[in-house]
Amino acid sequence: MKEIVLASNNKHKIKQFQSMLTNYKILTLDEIGFNEEIEETGSTFLENALIKARTISEYLKSKGLEYDIIADDSGLCMPSLNGAPGIYSARYAGNHDFKANRDKLILDLKGKDHKGYFNSTIVLYHPDGTYIYKEGKTYGEIIEEERGDNSFGYECIFLSDNLNKTLGEMTLEEKNQISHRARALEQLKEELN
């Protein structure tokens, strides 16, 4: 089974990638011994995904290893907030506190349109520095009542246009049909095959 390094230690992402890329063994950052913080200094989702992929590729090369790497950057985009929180979704309230981020978003949306979308840009980065990327989006609206699992980002307040429930209420199987990450990953799987 071919091995691919996933440039993440996020348990939610790891689970989703493992469930969709069943023909591959997904190696996490922990498994390759990488435990540094990667500073995302890009101005787009693609730039941030590439920063992660290149950092991991350089780390692997320093260990004499070569693997394909999958990196993604994703976030919630609200047109009524000029695309915010966007690439700053994880630290919208100034840190990585999911509840504080949700509270700030709901406050910022007062009197504005609550329609928005999640965007995911996934990069498949090869040891020679070449890469391909795919982008996926899922549309919905922000609600003020938290519904379902509130342990990850904005999922419990994002009501999906597709299934009329929040991402926090969905099973992994349902997310794998409609989520932004699943849609980008589905396109990438076609390239992998």
Biotite code that builds the C-alpha atoms (Angstrom):
import biotite.structure as struc

atoms = struc.array([
    struc.Atom([0.000, 0.000, 0.000], chain_id="A", res_id=1, res_name="MET", atom_name="CA", element="C"),
    struc.Atom([1.419, 3.350, -1.031], chain_id="A", res_id=2, res_name="LYS", atom_name="CA", element="C"),
    struc.Atom([2.192, 5.781, 1.779], chain_id="A", res_id=3, res_name="GLU", atom_name="CA", element="C"),
    struc.Atom([1.362, 9.491, 1.723], chain_id="A", res_id=4, res_name="ILE", atom_name="CA", element="C"),
    struc.Atom([2.212, 12.012, 4.421], chain_id="A", res_id=5, res_name="VAL", atom_name="CA", element="C"),
    struc.Atom([-0.667, 14.195, 5.573], chain_id="A", res_id=6, res_name="LEU", atom_name="CA", element="C"),
    struc.Atom([0.666, 17.565, 6.723], chain_id="A", res_id=7, res_name="ALA", atom_name="CA", element="C"),
    struc.Atom([-1.574, 17.618, 9.792], chain_id="A", res_id=8, res_name="SER", atom_name="CA", element="C"),
    struc.Atom([-2.054, 16.289, 13.298], chain_id="A", res_id=9, res_name="ASN", atom_name="CA", element="C"),
    struc.Atom([-5.699, 17.436, 13.341], chain_id="A", res_id=10, res_name="ASN", atom_name="CA", element="C"),
    struc.Atom([-7.695, 14.360, 14.364], chain_id="A", res_id=11, res_name="LYS", atom_name="CA", element="C"),
    struc.Atom([-10.792, 15.433, 12.399], chain_id="A", res_id=12, res_name="HIS", atom_name="CA", element="C"),
    struc.Atom([-8.788, 15.894, 9.191], chain_id="A", res_id=13, res_name="LYS", atom_name="CA", element="C"),
    struc.Atom([-6.845, 12.658, 9.666], chain_id="A", res_id=14, res_name="ILE", atom_name="CA", element="C"),
    struc.Atom([-10.059, 10.683, 10.108], chain_id="A", res_id=15, res_name="LYS", atom_name="CA", element="C"),
    struc.Atom([-11.634, 12.208, 7.000], chain_id="A", res_id=16, res_name="GLN", atom_name="CA", element="C"),
    struc.Atom([-8.565, 11.677, 4.815], chain_id="A", res_id=17, res_name="PHE", atom_name="CA", element="C"),
    struc.Atom([-8.175, 8.071, 6.026], chain_id="A", res_id=18, res_name="GLN", atom_name="CA", element="C"),
    struc.Atom([-11.834, 7.337, 5.312], chain_id="A", res_id=19, res_name="SER", atom_name="CA", element="C"),
    struc.Atom([-11.607, 8.700, 1.760], chain_id="A", res_id=20, res_name="MET", atom_name="CA", element="C"),
    struc.Atom([-8.115, 7.567, 0.706], chain_id="A", res_id=21, res_name="LEU", atom_name="CA", element="C"),
    struc.Atom([-8.539, 3.901, 1.573], chain_id="A", res_id=22, res_name="THR", atom_name="CA", element="C"),
    struc.Atom([-5.990, 2.736, -1.030], chain_id="A", res_id=23, res_name="ASN", atom_name="CA", element="C"),
    struc.Atom([-3.224, 4.636, 0.781], chain_id="A", res_id=24, res_name="TYR", atom_name="CA", element="C"),
    struc.Atom([-1.560, 4.465, 4.156], chain_id="A", res_id=25, res_name="LYS", atom_name="CA", element="C"),
    struc.Atom([-1.803, 7.981, 5.615], chain_id="A", res_id=26, res_name="ILE", atom_name="CA", element="C"),
    struc.Atom([1.219, 8.966, 7.692], chain_id="A", res_id=27, res_name="LEU", atom_name="CA", element="C"),
    struc.Atom([0.617, 11.786, 10.159], chain_id="A", res_id=28, res_name="THR", atom_name="CA", element="C"),
    struc.Atom([3.138, 14.389, 11.260], chain_id="A", res_id=29, res_name="LEU", atom_name="CA", element="C"),
    struc.Atom([3.480, 12.564, 14.577], chain_id="A", res_id=30, res_name="ASP", atom_name="CA", element="C"),
    struc.Atom([4.370, 9.368, 12.732], chain_id="A", res_id=31, res_name="GLU", atom_name="CA", element="C"),
    struc.Atom([7.184, 11.043, 10.781], chain_id="A", res_id=32, res_name="ILE", atom_name="CA", element="C"),
    struc.Atom([8.485, 12.770, 13.918], chain_id="A", res_id=33, res_name="GLY", atom_name="CA", element="C"),
    struc.Atom([7.565, 16.332, 12.941], chain_id="A", res_id=34, res_name="PHE", atom_name="CA", element="C"),
    struc.Atom([6.254, 18.352, 15.876], chain_id="A", res_id=35, res_name="ASN", atom_name="CA", element="C"),
    struc.Atom([7.034, 21.977, 15.051], chain_id="A", res_id=36, res_name="GLU", atom_name="CA", element="C"),
    struc.Atom([4.450, 24.695, 14.457], chain_id="A", res_id=37, res_name="GLU", atom_name="CA", element="C"),
    struc.Atom([4.233, 25.674, 10.783], chain_id="A", res_id=38, res_name="ILE", atom_name="CA", element="C"),
    struc.Atom([3.668, 29.392, 10.401], chain_id="A", res_id=39, res_name="GLU", atom_name="CA", element="C"),
    struc.Atom([1.017, 30.020, 7.750], chain_id="A", res_id=40, res_name="GLU", atom_name="CA", element="C"),
    struc.Atom([2.077, 33.334, 6.245], chain_id="A", res_id=41, res_name="THR", atom_name="CA", element="C"),
    struc.Atom([0.301, 33.029, 2.894], chain_id="A", res_id=42, res_name="GLY", atom_name="CA", element="C"),
    struc.Atom([-2.473, 35.317, 1.732], chain_id="A", res_id=43, res_name="SER", atom_name="CA", element="C"),
    struc.Atom([-4.553, 32.533, 0.123], chain_id="A", res_id=44, res_name="THR", atom_name="CA", element="C"),
    struc.Atom([-5.600, 28.986, 0.985], chain_id="A", res_id=45, res_name="PHE", atom_name="CA", element="C"),
    struc.Atom([-3.306, 27.672, -1.771], chain_id="A", res_id=46, res_name="LEU", atom_name="CA", element="C"),
    struc.Atom([-0.282, 29.586, -0.489], chain_id="A", res_id=47, res_name="GLU", atom_name="CA", element="C"),
    struc.Atom([-0.816, 28.262, 3.040], chain_id="A", res_id=48, res_name="ASN", atom_name="CA", element="C"),
    struc.Atom([-1.268, 24.670, 1.837], chain_id="A", res_id=49, res_name="ALA", atom_name="CA", element="C"),
    struc.Atom([1.969, 24.966, -0.162], chain_id="A", res_id=50, res_name="LEU", atom_name="CA", element="C"),
    struc.Atom([3.840, 26.382, 2.852], chain_id="A", res_id=51, res_name="ILE", atom_name="CA", element="C"),
    struc.Atom([2.806, 23.308, 4.856], chain_id="A", res_id=52, res_name="LYS", atom_name="CA", element="C"),
    struc.Atom([3.704, 20.883, 2.049], chain_id="A", res_id=53, res_name="ALA", atom_name="CA", element="C"),
    struc.Atom([7.112, 22.445, 1.330], chain_id="A", res_id=54, res_name="ARG", atom_name="CA", element="C"),
    struc.Atom([8.004, 22.568, 5.025], chain_id="A", res_id=55, res_name="THR", atom_name="CA", element="C"),
    struc.Atom([7.234, 18.872, 5.447], chain_id="A", res_id=56, res_name="ILE", atom_name="CA", element="C"),
    struc.Atom([9.008, 17.973, 2.192], chain_id="A", res_id=57, res_name="SER", atom_name="CA", element="C"),
    struc.Atom([12.177, 19.768, 3.340], chain_id="A", res_id=58, res_name="GLU", atom_name="CA", element="C"),
    struc.Atom([11.967, 18.071, 6.735], chain_id="A", res_id=59, res_name="TYR", atom_name="CA", element="C"),
    struc.Atom([11.654, 14.642, 5.102], chain_id="A", res_id=60, res_name="LEU", atom_name="CA", element="C"),
    struc.Atom([14.567, 15.322, 2.752], chain_id="A", res_id=61, res_name="LYS", atom_name="CA", element="C"),
    struc.Atom([16.722, 16.287, 5.767], chain_id="A", res_id=62, res_name="SER", atom_name="CA", element="C"),
    struc.Atom([15.984, 12.770, 7.081], chain_id="A", res_id=63, res_name="LYS", atom_name="CA", element="C"),
    struc.Atom([16.796, 11.169, 3.711], chain_id="A", res_id=64, res_name="GLY", atom_name="CA", element="C"),
    struc.Atom([13.126, 10.382, 3.030], chain_id="A", res_id=65, res_name="LEU", atom_name="CA", element="C"),
    struc.Atom([10.909, 11.093, 0.046], chain_id="A", res_id=66, res_name="GLU", atom_name="CA", element="C"),
    struc.Atom([7.139, 10.880, 0.195], chain_id="A", res_id=67, res_name="TYR", atom_name="CA", element="C"),
    struc.Atom([4.274, 12.508, -1.593], chain_id="A", res_id=68, res_name="ASP", atom_name="CA", element="C"),
    struc.Atom([2.605, 14.962, 0.763], chain_id="A", res_id=69, res_name="ILE", atom_name="CA", element="C"),
    struc.Atom([-0.994, 16.072, 1.024], chain_id="A", res_id=70, res_name="ILE", atom_name="CA", element="C"),
    struc.Atom([-1.607, 19.446, 2.645], chain_id="A", res_id=71, res_name="ALA", atom_name="CA", element="C"),
    struc.Atom([-4.767, 21.436, 2.861], chain_id="A", res_id=72, res_name="ASP", atom_name="CA", element="C"),
    struc.Atom([-5.851, 24.826, 4.030], chain_id="A", res_id=73, res_name="ASP", atom_name="CA", element="C"),
    struc.Atom([-9.469, 25.589, 4.555], chain_id="A", res_id=74, res_name="SER", atom_name="CA", element="C"),
    struc.Atom([-11.768, 28.068, 6.134], chain_id="A", res_id=75, res_name="GLY", atom_name="CA", element="C"),
    struc.Atom([-15.153, 29.693, 6.318], chain_id="A", res_id=76, res_name="LEU", atom_name="CA", element="C"),
    struc.Atom([-15.821, 32.532, 3.871], chain_id="A", res_id=77, res_name="CYS", atom_name="CA", element="C"),
    struc.Atom([-18.651, 34.980, 4.454], chain_id="A", res_id=78, res_name="MET", atom_name="CA", element="C"),
    struc.Atom([-19.337, 37.287, 1.481], chain_id="A", res_id=79, res_name="PRO", atom_name="CA", element="C"),
    struc.Atom([-21.113, 39.794, 3.764], chain_id="A", res_id=80, res_name="SER", atom_name="CA", element="C"),
    struc.Atom([-17.831, 40.107, 5.720], chain_id="A", res_id=81, res_name="LEU", atom_name="CA", element="C"),
    struc.Atom([-15.711, 40.524, 2.563], chain_id="A", res_id=82, res_name="ASN", atom_name="CA", element="C"),
    struc.Atom([-14.703, 36.859, 2.717], chain_id="A", res_id=83, res_name="GLY", atom_name="CA", element="C"),
    struc.Atom([-13.747, 36.828, 6.403], chain_id="A", res_id=84, res_name="ALA", atom_name="CA", element="C"),
    struc.Atom([-12.801, 34.885, 8.398], chain_id="A", res_id=85, res_name="PRO", atom_name="CA", element="C"),
    struc.Atom([-11.238, 33.118, 5.375], chain_id="A", res_id=86, res_name="GLY", atom_name="CA", element="C"),
    struc.Atom([-7.605, 32.108, 5.880], chain_id="A", res_id=87, res_name="ILE", atom_name="CA", element="C"),
    struc.Atom([-7.853, 33.405, 9.450], chain_id="A", res_id=88, res_name="TYR", atom_name="CA", element="C"),
    struc.Atom([-10.738, 31.065, 10.368], chain_id="A", res_id=89, res_name="SER", atom_name="CA", element="C"),
    struc.Atom([-8.797, 29.161, 13.043], chain_id="A", res_id=90, res_name="ALA", atom_name="CA", element="C"),
    struc.Atom([-7.642, 32.364, 14.752], chain_id="A", res_id=91, res_name="ARG", atom_name="CA", element="C"),
    struc.Atom([-10.493, 34.732, 13.961], chain_id="A", res_id=92, res_name="TYR", atom_name="CA", element="C"),
    struc.Atom([-10.838, 35.815, 17.583], chain_id="A", res_id=93, res_name="ALA", atom_name="CA", element="C"),
    struc.Atom([-7.065, 36.104, 17.944], chain_id="A", res_id=94, res_name="GLY", atom_name="CA", element="C"),
    struc.Atom([-6.302, 32.536, 19.014], chain_id="A", res_id=95, res_name="ASN", atom_name="CA", element="C"),
    struc.Atom([-7.299, 28.940, 18.301], chain_id="A", res_id=96, res_name="HIS", atom_name="CA", element="C"),
    struc.Atom([-10.357, 29.009, 20.592], chain_id="A", res_id=97, res_name="ASP", atom_name="CA", element="C"),
    struc.Atom([-13.268, 27.548, 18.606], chain_id="A", res_id=98, res_name="PHE", atom_name="CA", element="C"),
    struc.Atom([-15.981, 28.974, 20.883], chain_id="A", res_id=99, res_name="LYS", atom_name="CA", element="C"),
    struc.Atom([-14.444, 32.476, 20.838], chain_id="A", res_id=100, res_name="ALA", atom_name="CA", element="C"),
    struc.Atom([-14.222, 32.303, 17.031], chain_id="A", res_id=101, res_name="ASN", atom_name="CA", element="C"),
    struc.Atom([-17.892, 31.318, 16.742], chain_id="A", res_id=102, res_name="ARG", atom_name="CA", element="C"),
    struc.Atom([-18.968, 34.053, 19.155], chain_id="A", res_id=103, res_name="ASP", atom_name="CA", element="C"),
    struc.Atom([-17.007, 36.715, 17.255], chain_id="A", res_id=104, res_name="LYS", atom_name="CA", element="C"),
    struc.Atom([-18.445, 35.547, 13.920], chain_id="A", res_id=105, res_name="LEU", atom_name="CA", element="C"),
    struc.Atom([-22.035, 35.685, 15.166], chain_id="A", res_id=106, res_name="ILE", atom_name="CA", element="C"),
    struc.Atom([-21.420, 39.154, 16.603], chain_id="A", res_id=107, res_name="LEU", atom_name="CA", element="C"),
    struc.Atom([-19.822, 40.381, 13.343], chain_id="A", res_id=108, res_name="ASP", atom_name="CA", element="C"),
    struc.Atom([-22.782, 39.036, 11.331], chain_id="A", res_id=109, res_name="LEU", atom_name="CA", element="C"),
    struc.Atom([-25.405, 41.019, 13.262], chain_id="A", res_id=110, res_name="LYS", atom_name="CA", element="C"),
    struc.Atom([-27.598, 42.725, 10.649], chain_id="A", res_id=111, res_name="GLY", atom_name="CA", element="C"),
    struc.Atom([-25.720, 41.098, 7.752], chain_id="A", res_id=112, res_name="LYS", atom_name="CA", element="C"),
    struc.Atom([-26.407, 38.188, 5.403], chain_id="A", res_id=113, res_name="ASP", atom_name="CA", element="C"),
    struc.Atom([-25.580, 34.836, 7.057], chain_id="A", res_id=114, res_name="HIS", atom_name="CA", element="C"),
    struc.Atom([-24.986, 32.930, 3.793], chain_id="A", res_id=115, res_name="LYS", atom_name="CA", element="C"),
    struc.Atom([-21.462, 31.656, 3.248], chain_id="A", res_id=116, res_name="GLY", atom_name="CA", element="C"),
    struc.Atom([-19.307, 28.699, 2.303], chain_id="A", res_id=117, res_name="TYR", atom_name="CA", element="C"),
    struc.Atom([-16.429, 26.591, 3.463], chain_id="A", res_id=118, res_name="PHE", atom_name="CA", element="C"),
    struc.Atom([-13.477, 26.445, 1.084], chain_id="A", res_id=119, res_name="ASN", atom_name="CA", element="C"),
    struc.Atom([-10.804, 23.741, 1.060], chain_id="A", res_id=120, res_name="SER", atom_name="CA", element="C"),
    struc.Atom([-7.675, 23.799, -1.090], chain_id="A", res_id=121, res_name="THR", atom_name="CA", element="C"),
    struc.Atom([-5.771, 20.507, -1.093], chain_id="A", res_id=122, res_name="ILE", atom_name="CA", element="C"),
    struc.Atom([-2.274, 20.157, -2.532], chain_id="A", res_id=123, res_name="VAL", atom_name="CA", element="C"),
    struc.Atom([-0.587, 16.921, -3.581], chain_id="A", res_id=124, res_name="LEU", atom_name="CA", element="C"),
    struc.Atom([3.111, 17.784, -3.385], chain_id="A", res_id=125, res_name="TYR", atom_name="CA", element="C"),
    struc.Atom([5.786, 15.551, -4.899], chain_id="A", res_id=126, res_name="HIS", atom_name="CA", element="C"),
    struc.Atom([9.395, 15.243, -3.666], chain_id="A", res_id=127, res_name="PRO", atom_name="CA", element="C"),
    struc.Atom([10.640, 16.948, -6.862], chain_id="A", res_id=128, res_name="ASP", atom_name="CA", element="C"),
    struc.Atom([8.679, 20.109, -5.962], chain_id="A", res_id=129, res_name="GLY", atom_name="CA", element="C"),
    struc.Atom([5.910, 19.664, -8.524], chain_id="A", res_id=130, res_name="THR", atom_name="CA", element="C"),
    struc.Atom([2.336, 19.693, -7.272], chain_id="A", res_id=131, res_name="TYR", atom_name="CA", element="C"),
    struc.Atom([-1.300, 19.667, -8.206], chain_id="A", res_id=132, res_name="ILE", atom_name="CA", element="C"),
    struc.Atom([-4.131, 21.187, -6.232], chain_id="A", res_id=133, res_name="TYR", atom_name="CA", element="C"),
    struc.Atom([-7.892, 20.967, -6.080], chain_id="A", res_id=134, res_name="LYS", atom_name="CA", element="C"),
    struc.Atom([-10.475, 23.189, -4.472], chain_id="A", res_id=135, res_name="GLU", atom_name="CA", element="C"),
    struc.Atom([-13.824, 22.279, -2.946], chain_id="A", res_id=136, res_name="GLY", atom_name="CA", element="C"),
    struc.Atom([-16.663, 24.363, -1.535], chain_id="A", res_id=137, res_name="LYS", atom_name="CA", element="C"),
    struc.Atom([-19.808, 23.652, 0.423], chain_id="A", res_id=138, res_name="THR", atom_name="CA", element="C"),
    struc.Atom([-22.507, 26.248, 0.897], chain_id="A", res_id=139, res_name="TYR", atom_name="CA", element="C"),
    struc.Atom([-24.805, 27.056, 3.774], chain_id="A", res_id=140, res_name="GLY", atom_name="CA", element="C"),
    struc.Atom([-25.583, 29.663, 6.375], chain_id="A", res_id=141, res_name="GLU", atom_name="CA", element="C"),
    struc.Atom([-24.521, 30.542, 9.874], chain_id="A", res_id=142, res_name="ILE", atom_name="CA", element="C"),
    struc.Atom([-27.095, 29.943, 12.595], chain_id="A", res_id=143, res_name="ILE", atom_name="CA", element="C"),
    struc.Atom([-26.833, 31.284, 16.132], chain_id="A", res_id=144, res_name="GLU", atom_name="CA", element="C"),
    struc.Atom([-27.767, 28.068, 17.933], chain_id="A", res_id=145, res_name="GLU", atom_name="CA", element="C"),
    struc.Atom([-25.000, 25.448, 18.250], chain_id="A", res_id=146, res_name="GLU", atom_name="CA", element="C"),
    struc.Atom([-26.225, 22.070, 16.996], chain_id="A", res_id=147, res_name="ARG", atom_name="CA", element="C"),
    struc.Atom([-24.285, 18.816, 17.115], chain_id="A", res_id=148, res_name="GLY", atom_name="CA", element="C"),
    struc.Atom([-20.610, 18.343, 17.906], chain_id="A", res_id=149, res_name="ASP", atom_name="CA", element="C"),
    struc.Atom([-19.102, 21.712, 18.840], chain_id="A", res_id=150, res_name="ASN", atom_name="CA", element="C"),
    struc.Atom([-15.531, 20.479, 19.231], chain_id="A", res_id=151, res_name="SER", atom_name="CA", element="C"),
    struc.Atom([-14.320, 21.606, 15.821], chain_id="A", res_id=152, res_name="PHE", atom_name="CA", element="C"),
    struc.Atom([-14.436, 25.092, 14.396], chain_id="A", res_id=153, res_name="GLY", atom_name="CA", element="C"),
    struc.Atom([-17.661, 26.473, 12.993], chain_id="A", res_id=154, res_name="TYR", atom_name="CA", element="C"),
    struc.Atom([-19.260, 23.122, 12.133], chain_id="A", res_id=155, res_name="GLU", atom_name="CA", element="C"),
    struc.Atom([-21.973, 23.284, 14.812], chain_id="A", res_id=156, res_name="CYS", atom_name="CA", element="C"),
    struc.Atom([-23.283, 26.664, 13.540], chain_id="A", res_id=157, res_name="ILE", atom_name="CA", element="C"),
    struc.Atom([-22.932, 26.034, 9.780], chain_id="A", res_id=158, res_name="PHE", atom_name="CA", element="C"),
    struc.Atom([-26.264, 24.828, 8.397], chain_id="A", res_id=159, res_name="LEU", atom_name="CA", element="C"),
    struc.Atom([-25.640, 22.958, 5.138], chain_id="A", res_id=160, res_name="SER", atom_name="CA", element="C"),
    struc.Atom([-27.694, 23.822, 2.059], chain_id="A", res_id=161, res_name="ASP", atom_name="CA", element="C"),
    struc.Atom([-27.351, 20.171, 0.981], chain_id="A", res_id=162, res_name="ASN", atom_name="CA", element="C"),
    struc.Atom([-28.605, 18.258, 4.009], chain_id="A", res_id=163, res_name="LEU", atom_name="CA", element="C"),
    struc.Atom([-30.400, 20.938, 6.064], chain_id="A", res_id=164, res_name="ASN", atom_name="CA", element="C"),
    struc.Atom([-28.397, 20.100, 9.175], chain_id="A", res_id=165, res_name="LYS", atom_name="CA", element="C"),
    struc.Atom([-25.194, 21.506, 10.599], chain_id="A", res_id=166, res_name="THR", atom_name="CA", element="C"),
    struc.Atom([-21.850, 19.933, 9.762], chain_id="A", res_id=167, res_name="LEU", atom_name="CA", element="C"),
    struc.Atom([-21.632, 19.219, 13.499], chain_id="A", res_id=168, res_name="GLY", atom_name="CA", element="C"),
    struc.Atom([-24.768, 17.043, 13.262], chain_id="A", res_id=169, res_name="GLU", atom_name="CA", element="C"),
    struc.Atom([-23.521, 15.003, 10.301], chain_id="A", res_id=170, res_name="MET", atom_name="CA", element="C"),
    struc.Atom([-21.956, 11.581, 10.347], chain_id="A", res_id=171, res_name="THR", atom_name="CA", element="C"),
    struc.Atom([-18.537, 11.153, 8.740], chain_id="A", res_id=172, res_name="LEU", atom_name="CA", element="C"),
    struc.Atom([-20.266, 9.409, 5.818], chain_id="A", res_id=173, res_name="GLU", atom_name="CA", element="C"),
    struc.Atom([-22.541, 12.420, 5.273], chain_id="A", res_id=174, res_name="GLU", atom_name="CA", element="C"),
    struc.Atom([-19.579, 14.815, 5.476], chain_id="A", res_id=175, res_name="LYS", atom_name="CA", element="C"),
    struc.Atom([-17.733, 12.688, 2.938], chain_id="A", res_id=176, res_name="ASN", atom_name="CA", element="C"),
    struc.Atom([-20.546, 13.380, 0.473], chain_id="A", res_id=177, res_name="GLN", atom_name="CA", element="C"),
    struc.Atom([-20.915, 17.160, 0.798], chain_id="A", res_id=178, res_name="ILE", atom_name="CA", element="C"),
    struc.Atom([-18.086, 18.802, 2.734], chain_id="A", res_id=179, res_name="SER", atom_name="CA", element="C"),
    struc.Atom([-15.621, 21.202, 1.129], chain_id="A", res_id=180, res_name="HIS", atom_name="CA", element="C"),
    struc.Atom([-12.706, 18.930, 2.000], chain_id="A", res_id=181, res_name="ARG", atom_name="CA", element="C"),
    struc.Atom([-14.479, 15.849, 0.631], chain_id="A", res_id=182, res_name="ALA", atom_name="CA", element="C"),
    struc.Atom([-15.242, 17.644, -2.642], chain_id="A", res_id=183, res_name="ARG", atom_name="CA", element="C"),
    struc.Atom([-11.622, 18.733, -3.109], chain_id="A", res_id=184, res_name="ALA", atom_name="CA", element="C"),
    struc.Atom([-10.371, 15.293, -2.105], chain_id="A", res_id=185, res_name="LEU", atom_name="CA", element="C"),
    struc.Atom([-12.727, 13.561, -4.535], chain_id="A", res_id=186, res_name="GLU", atom_name="CA", element="C"),
    struc.Atom([-11.171, 15.559, -7.401], chain_id="A", res_id=187, res_name="GLN", atom_name="CA", element="C"),
    struc.Atom([-7.687, 14.757, -6.120], chain_id="A", res_id=188, res_name="LEU", atom_name="CA", element="C"),
    struc.Atom([-8.499, 11.031, -5.963], chain_id="A", res_id=189, res_name="LYS", atom_name="CA", element="C"),
    struc.Atom([-9.169, 11.099, -9.700], chain_id="A", res_id=190, res_name="GLU", atom_name="CA", element="C"),
    struc.Atom([-5.633, 12.472, -10.224], chain_id="A", res_id=191, res_name="GLU", atom_name="CA", element="C"),
    struc.Atom([-4.159, 9.849, -7.868], chain_id="A", res_id=192, res_name="LEU", atom_name="CA", element="C"),
    struc.Atom([-5.867, 7.059, -9.787], chain_id="A", res_id=193, res_name="ASN", atom_name="CA", element="C"),
])
